Amino acid sequence: VRITQTMKLNLIHYPLNSLGPDERIGIWFQGCSLHCIGCMSKHTWNTNEGFEFNVDEVMRSISYHDSKFITISGGEPFEQSEELYKLIKALKKSDYEILIYSGFDYQFLKNNYFYVLDLIDVLIDGPFDNSQKTNLASKGSNNQQIIILSNKTTLIQRYSQWAQKTQENLQMIQTDNQMYILGITQHNIKEIVDDTI
């Protein structure tokens, strides 16, 4: 676990029209040791890549966007647990609704990072398992759970409806030096890229 004053991120993007209901702000952490077979985000694995941000820089960056919905993914956010905790505390103070994707199981996170889970609204847990296919657009494989941690009635209704969607909603964006596919697909990434070129 890295404990520093800054966090390593791969991307901050708005608008994100997948990975949660409503128009969202996406924050992708850099670095993941899980290395799930078939992962569509291998570019987030290497801890030597990405960009350094402190909490104030992230908060300033997202403050320009007209959304209070955040999705945090990666990479593996909990491998930078202290930085993640500081960021989430700042997000909650500013009334953001927070969804986190993690490759770790809920029970492991509850045992080790309960103080983070206490502050977030929704968790999608578990490693991507290429052998457990699902047609849901909210998660990559059938072993993953959508766990609503907030007791807000409207939030429960919104996420319950979103969790049942089977329509893929992929976005393709390009930054200065990289092309990204945002969202979850059950298709081969190379085929998607080839079809759009």
N, C-alpha and C positions, 0 to 999 in steps of 0.2 A: 504494500500500500504506500503510495506517495503522499507525504504530508508536506506541503509547501504553501507559500503565500498565493501561488497562482494555480490555476487548473489548466489542463491540456484539453483543448477542444478541437474538433474537426470542422464544425460548421455551425453557424447560427443562421436560420433562414425564416423569412416571412414573405408571403403567406404559405403556410403548410396546410394543404387541404386533405390530408390523410393522417394516419397515426393519431386518431382521436376525433370526436365530433367537433363541429364548428371550425372556423378559420383560426389557425393556431400559429404560435411561434415555436419553431423546432430548434433544439439545442442538442448537438451530438458531441459526446465526449470522445476523446482520442485515447486509444489503448485498450486492449482486451486480450487476456491470456486464455480465454475459453476455447477459441479457435474451432467453433462448431463447423462440421462438415457441411458444405453447401451454403455457408453464410454469404449474403449478398452485400455485406459491408466490410469486406476484408481490408479496404483502404483505411479503416479505423483501428486496425489491430496494433500497428507499430507505435510504441510509445515515444519513439524518436521523431515522429512526424507530428503534424498538427500545429496549433497556435496557442501561445500562452495568454491567458486572460486572468485578471483578478475579478472579484465579485462586482466591484464598482463599474468596471468596464463592460461586463455582461449586462448589468442593469441599465447602464446608459444606452447600450446598443439596442436593447429590446424596448426601451421606453418610447422610441419613435414610432412604434407600430400600434395600430388600433386593435389590439386583442389582449384579452386577459386569460387566454388559454395557452398553457405551455406543455409541450411534449419533450421529455428528455430521453435520449437514446444514446447509442454509441456504435462501436466500442462498448465498454462496460462501465456505466457511471459509478457503480459501487466500488470499483477498484481505485477510485479517487474519493473515498468516502468522506474525508474531512472537508475537502473542497466542495463536494456535493452538498453536504450538510450546511455549510456557510451560504451557498447559493440559494438553497431552498428556504432557509430562514429569511433571507432578503426578499425572495419572491413572495412568501406568505405575508410579510409586512406590507407588501404592495398589492395584496389581494389577488394574486394570480391563482388560477386553478391548475394543479400540477398532475400530470400523468407521466409515469416513468416506465420504460421498458428495461428489464434486467434479465440477463442470462442465468442468474442465480434463482433458486427456488425460494418461494415465500417463507418457508419455515427457517431456512438458513438466514435469510434477511431479517426475519423477526428475532431470531436468536442473537444476531450480531449487530444489526443496524436498526433496532426498534425506534431509536430516536429520529431517524430519517423517515421511517414509515409513518410515525405519528404526525408528521407535517404534510404528507402528500395526500392527494385525493384518490388516485387510482394507480394500481400497479399491474403490469403485465409481466408475469414471471416465467422463468424456466429457459433452458437452453433450446436453441433451434435444433429440432430432430428431423432430419431429412426423410426418415422412414415413417413419420406420423403426419401424413398429409391432411390438410384442412382446406375447406373452400371459403373460410371466413377471411375477410379483408383486414381484420383487426390484429391477427396474429399469424406467425409464420408456420407453426406446427401445432398439432392437436393437443400435445402435452402441456402447452402453455395455458395459464389461467389468467382471466381478467378479474382482478380483485378490487372491488370498490371499498375504499377505506373510509370515505366520508359518509356521514349519515344524512346529507342534504337530499331531500326527496327529489328535487328537480334534477340534481346531478345523477342520482340513481336511475331515474327514468331515461335521461339522455344517453347514458352510457350503456344501459341495457338494450336500448334500441340499436345503437351503433354497433354493439358487439355481435348482433345477428346479421349484419350486412355481408353479402357475398360479392358485391361489385367492387372490383379493384379500382382504386383511384390513385394512379401513379402520376407523379410530376417529374419532368426532366428539366433540370436547370444546369446552367453553365456558369462557373466562376472564372476568374482570370486564368486558372491553370488546370481546372478539373471539371468533368461532367458528372453530375449526380442524378441518380434515380431515387426519388423519395417516395416512400410507401412500402407496402408489402405485396409481393407477387408470388404466385405459385408456379410461375414460368421461369425458364432459363434466362438469366440476365443477358447473356450474349445474344439470344434470339431477339429479345426486346430491342437491344441497341441496334442490331443488324436491320430490324424492321423499320427503324426510325431514321436510318441514314439514307 
